């Protein structure tokens, strides 16, 4: 790869990291707000799981809209041959897959906490904030997925 192409890719990754970071802050803030308002100790497990999944859904969806607008303005080059509705549809489908990954990872982390027999995982800060631990892990994995899939399916090819 030419030096200019490497430098351009590095700059694009850095822009994506800034846009993704801001999107993650929006996502995490909405997710946290819903968790803080609605999750209670002793809550029915089914209602707890639904609340956590709803928090993840709303945070993710609102940050998706922000992410699309800023990504297509500052990170990726529009393909002039692609209709904007088609572009957003592809972006949304890729993001829905990302949402599925996000939800599955969070639920997986919560299931892990529940299944581990060691008492060290049943108390303390990592247990008290297990929803956030799951969200942080999910955010990192989904961020990489988002960059790679958007680069492949949305950005204008030279």
C-alpha positions in Angstrom: 0.0 0.0 0.0 1.3 3.4 -0.9 2.3 5.8 1.9 -0.4 8.3 0.9 -3.1 5.5 1.0 -1.8 4.4 4.4 -1.9 7.9 5.7 -5.4 8.5 4.2 -6.6 5.3 5.8 -5.1 6.2 9.2 -6.7 9.7 9.0 -10.1 8.1 8.1 -9.7 5.6 11.1 -9.0 8.6 13.4 -12.0 10.5 12.1 -14.1 7.4 12.5 -12.8 7.0 16.1 -13.9 10.6 16.9 -17.3 10.2 15.4 -17.7 6.7 16.9 -16.5 8.0 20.2 -19.1 10.8 20.2 -21.7 8.3 19.1 -20.7 6.0 21.9 -21.0 8.8 24.4 -24.6 9.5 23.2 -25.4 5.7 23.2 -23.9 5.2 26.7 -25.5 8.3 28.2 -29.0 7.3 27.0 -28.4 3.6 28.0 -27.2 4.7 31.5 -30.0 7.1 32.0 -32.6 4.4 31.3 -30.8 1.9 33.5 -30.5 4.5 36.4 -34.2 5.5 36.1 -35.8 2.0 35.6 -33.5 -0.7 37.0 -34.2 -1.5 40.7 -32.7 -4.1 43.1 -34.9 -7.1 43.5 -36.5 -6.5 40.1 -38.1 -9.5 38.3 -35.4 -11.0 36.1 -37.6 -10.9 32.9 -38.4 -7.2 33.4 -34.8 -6.6 34.2 -33.6 -8.2 31.0 -36.3 -6.3 28.9 -35.3 -3.0 30.6 -31.6 -3.6 29.8 -32.3 -4.5 26.2 -34.6 -1.5 25.8 -31.9 0.8 27.2 -29.4 -0.7 24.7 -31.9 -0.4 21.8 -32.8 3.3 22.5 -29.2 4.3 23.1 -28.0 2.5 20.0 -30.8 3.9 17.8 -30.4 7.5 18.7 -26.6 7.3 18.3 -27.1 5.6 14.9 -28.9 8.6 13.5 -26.1 10.9 14.8 -23.5 8.5 13.5 -24.9 8.3 10.0 -25.1 12.0 9.6 -21.6 12.7 10.9 -20.0 9.6 9.3 -21.2 10.5 5.9 -20.2 14.1 6.3 -16.7 13.7 7.9 -15.5 10.0 7.5 -16.8 8.2 4.4 -17.1 9.5 0.9 -20.5 9.3 -0.6 -20.9 7.2 -3.7 -22.5 9.6 -6.2 -24.0 6.6 -8.0 -25.8 5.5 -4.9 -29.2 7.0 -3.9 -29.1 8.5 -0.4 -32.1 6.4 0.6 -30.3 3.2 -0.5 -27.2 4.4 1.3 -29.1 5.0 4.5 -30.9 1.6 4.1 -27.6 -0.2 3.8 -26.2 1.8 6.7 -29.3 1.0 8.8 -29.2 -2.8 7.9 -25.5 -3.0 8.8 -26.3 -1.1 12.0 -29.2 -3.4 12.9 -26.8 -6.3 12.6 -24.5 -4.3 14.9 -27.4 -3.8 17.3 -28.0 -7.5 17.3 -24.3 -8.0 18.2 -24.5 -5.3 20.8 -27.6 -6.9 22.5 -26.1 -10.4 22.3 -22.8 -9.4 23.8 -24.5 -7.5 26.7 -26.8 -10.4 27.4 -23.8 -12.8 27.1 -21.9 -10.8 29.7 -24.9 -10.7 32.0 -25.4 -14.5 31.6 -21.7 -15.0 32.4 -21.9 -13.0 35.6 -24.9 -15.1 36.6 -23.3 -18.4 35.8 -19.9 -18.0 37.3 -19.8 -19.9 40.6 -17.0 -17.8 42.1 -18.3 -15.4 44.8 -15.8 -12.8 43.7 -17.9 -12.1 40.7 -21.1 -11.8 42.7 -20.2 -8.6 44.5 -18.0 -5.5 44.1 -17.7 -2.8 41.6 -17.5 -5.1 38.5 -20.7 -6.8 39.7 -22.5 -3.6 40.7 -21.8 -2.2 37.2 -22.1 -5.4 35.2 -24.5 -3.7 32.7 -21.9 -1.1 31.9 -19.1 -3.8 31.7 -21.3 -5.5 29.1 -21.9 -2.3 27.2 -18.2 -1.4 27.1 -17.2 -4.8 25.7 -20.1 -4.6 23.2 -19.1 -1.1 22.1 -15.6 -2.0 21.3 -16.5 -5.1 19.2 -19.3 -3.3 17.4 -17.2 -0.3 16.6 -14.7 -2.5 14.7 -17.5 -4.3 12.9 -19.1 -0.9 11.9 -15.9 0.5 10.4 -15.1 -2.6 8.4 -18.7 -3.1 7.0 -19.2 0.6 6.2 -15.9 0.7 4.4 -16.8 -2.3 2.3 -20.5 -1.6 1.6 -21.0 2.2 1.7 -17.9 4.1 0.9 -17.3 5.1 -2.7 -14.8 2.8 -4.3 -11.9 4.3 -6.4 
